[in-house]
């Protein structure tokens, strides 16, 4: 993959076989005009009487132009576990593997694997990233990266409390904040404290929610393999009695659900859960390939969309997927739910994901936006029918040939 840098005070005209703005239908044999590091025009090549004076004309021939992508949820510090954790029909078995094998990793191994994973994310077309970590070992790696986004310091604390100190941005591109791991690994008061911190600092609040049946059993009955896991690791606090809740109703009871909350996974939801989510309007981040790998199931995307919820995408970590590819996440959701429009799926992967992390205007191919584009070769040409073309684009094998950015 090569990079094409857009320089300030320069004028460019890119032609491509297909331009997919996502917010508008595809344009066949289209042009994108860029001036002073802003997109100033998107139109058909037929409309172009002649190239703008002094514009640098770049013909991308048979490639497809598409906006860069957002990966709202991943764990870079687990990248060294790639191919070391077996897929499982049981979430708890997968979790035991991750805990056991993570303990064998050295800091150097974790940092180097994260560095390679970030390079992979760049090559996979990611521009905006939500990285979740417990150690902070990926912070220097993020500092060197061209990506923008958030580092979420993830709190695991089912016994006692942890002081939340003010966090600073890593650099001008990557911000930092706290997140709670899950309802079964963080005390109720700490979940509320983390949410309070994010409200005060106006950052997103992220938490895994309703990922597995084991999590549901933990909150409904206060029993099951997750209790056994906490006891075995001396993390169980018997004074905390949580029973009779679903994961969603539990977080609702703590007052942490609102439009700035990002709930990750949301596989196991009831009708009552959906009513709560519709009322509180949190962001839902799906990681479907990870859910299949761990045996958790597949999220109920049509029901989430029917509630008017903002759905975005993440890959989760290389402990539960083989590639950090948002395009593959789109493809698996399309396979399960072909009735969901292609445009909806592509919006989840682009501007909606960027907006969820507070980067409005990123991952867009629109007039006025800063160019951050992917020039992609496909395994077969697209049909010149707008709706069919988007479905074919989702299904096709893709190779990013150029990244075009300021």
Secondary structure, 3 states (H helix, E strand, C coil): CEEEECCCCCEEEEEEEEEECCCCCCEEEEEEEEECCEEEEEEEHHHCCCCCCCCEEEECCCCEEEECEEEEEECHHHHHHCCCCCCCCCHHHHHHHHHHHHCCCCHHHHHHHHHHHHHHHHHCCEEEEEEEECCCCCHHHHHHCCCEEEEEEEECECCCCCCCCCCCCCCCCEEEEEEEEECCCECHHHHHHHHHHHHHHCCCEEEEECCCHHHHHHHHHCCCHHHHHHHHCCCCCCCCCCCCCCHHHHHHHCCCCCCCEEEEECCCCCHHHHHHHHHHCCEEEECHHHHHHHCCCCCCHHHHHHCCCEEEECCCCCCCCCCCCHHHHHHHHHHHCCCCCHHHHHHHHCHHHHHHCCCCCCCCCCCCCCCEEEEEEECCCCCCCHHHHHHHHHHCCEEEEEEEEC
